[in-house]
Amino acid sequence: MGNNKKVILIPCCVLSAGMRSNTQASLDELGEIIKVLHAFKTGVISLPCPYFSLVRATNDEPVCFASKITNTFIEGSIPEDNSGLYWKILDPVISQIESYKKQGVQVVGLIGVKDSPSCSVNRINDNQERCYGQFIKTLVQRLKESSMSLNMADILLPG
């Protein structure tokens, strides 16, 4: 009999409906996501938020990389190449994945955020080419180094 323990990688904003919006629709959507994961007996590894890892707000003023922070959303742009910092942010995630694998837990996939410049697994760039968001691109590189590949799909989050 095979081990049926499994987890999926999900950006923290998908699971943190209150971070995106205070609407009941966001909370209801979160409930549906949890129901699906439960039905498929799938646990979660929550990916850290690259925006909050890059920006430290003091006195409501961003220190770097963003033009302003309002209602917990970060507006503005982040530099194109943060792979060095993203690499460091992902160290604990990769360690967690490797620990799970040693325990026989299968990492079955990665959910991205549609149209996110950081967390999309299938976005269209300015040249109309399909690509990963910058954070996911670094994650995929790290996974390849560990000889892992995952099924991936984007979901659209309500604003």
N, C-alpha and C positions, 0 to 999 in steps of 0.2 A: 504494500500500500504506500503510495507516494505522499509526500508532504504537501499539504494544501494551504500552507501559510503564505500569504502574499500581501504586498504593500504597493502603493502607487505614490509617485512624487507629485505634489500639488503646491503651487505657489500659495504663500500664506494669505494673500488677498482673496483667494477663492473661498477659503475657510473662515475668513474674518469679515463677514458681511457688514458688520458695524463699522469697519474701517473704511469701506467704500461709500456707504450710504446709510442713512437711518430709516430707510423705507421698509415697510413690512414685506414688500416684494423681495428684497434682498434676503431678508431673514427666512422667508418661505422657500426661496431658491436654495439656501444653505441647507434647510431641512430636507429637501429633495436630494441633494448631493449626498448627505449623510445616509438617507434611506437606500440609495443605490449602492453605496459602498458597503453598507451592512448586508444588503441582499446578496452581494457577491462575496461576502466574508473577506473584505479587503481593508487592510489597515492603511495608514497614511504616514508618509514622511513629508512634513511641511517644509517647503523651501523658504529660506529667509528672504525678506524683501530687499532687493538691491537698492531701491530708492532710499529707504530708511538707513541702510548700511552706508550709503554715500553721503547723506546729508545729516548734519547734526544741527538742530535748531536751538538757538539760545535767544531768549527774549523775543520769540516769534520771528526772528530773523534767520534766514538760512546762512550757514557758514560757507557752503560751497555747492556748486553744480546745479542749483535750482534758482529760479527767479523769485518764487514765493511758495509758501505753504499755506493752504487754506482748507479748512474742514477736513484735515488729515490727508488731503490729496496733495501731491507735489506737482506743481505746474512748472513749466520751463523745460529745459533740456539737460541731459547729462552728456558728458563727452562720449564720443563714439567708442573709444577703446578704453575700457576699464578692466580688461582681462586680468591684469595683475591683481587688482583689488578683488575682483570677482573670484579669482582663483583662491585667494585667501578666505573669502566668505564661505566658499564651498568646501573647505577642508573638513569641517565637522559633518557635513552632509555625506561626503564620500566615505568618511570613517564609519558613519552610521550604516550606510548601504553595505559596506564590506562586512561589518559586524552581523548585520541581518543575514547576509549570504552565508557566512560561516555557520549560522544557526539553522540553515536550511530554508530561510524565508526567501521567497521569489519576489523580485522587484518586477512588476508586470507592466508598468507604463509611466508615462509622464503627461500630465495635463498642462497645457499652456494657456495663456490669455490672449484671445484673438486681438490682433492689431496692436499688441503691446510692443513698444520698441525694445523692451528688456525681456519679457517673458513669453513671447509668442513662439510657437514651434513651427509656424507656417505663415509668415507674414510676407507682404510684398514691399520691397524697398523702393527708394526713389527711382531706381532704374527699371522698375517693374519686374524685378527678379524675385523668386521665392527665396526666403532666407529665414534663419532663426533670429529671435531677439538677441541682443548682446549677452545678456545673462545666461540664457538657455544655450547659446553657442558655446560659452565657456563650460557649462555643465556637460554638454554633449562631448566636448573635447576631453574633459576629465573622465567621463564614463568610458570613452574609447580607449584611453590609456589603461583602464582596468578591464579591458576586453568585454565591456558591456554595451549592449544596444537595447533600446526600448521602443515599444509602440508609443506613438505620440499623437495627441489631438489637441486642438485649441477649443476653448469654450468662450462664448461671448458673455461678459459680465454686464449686468445692468449698471447704468451710471448713477 
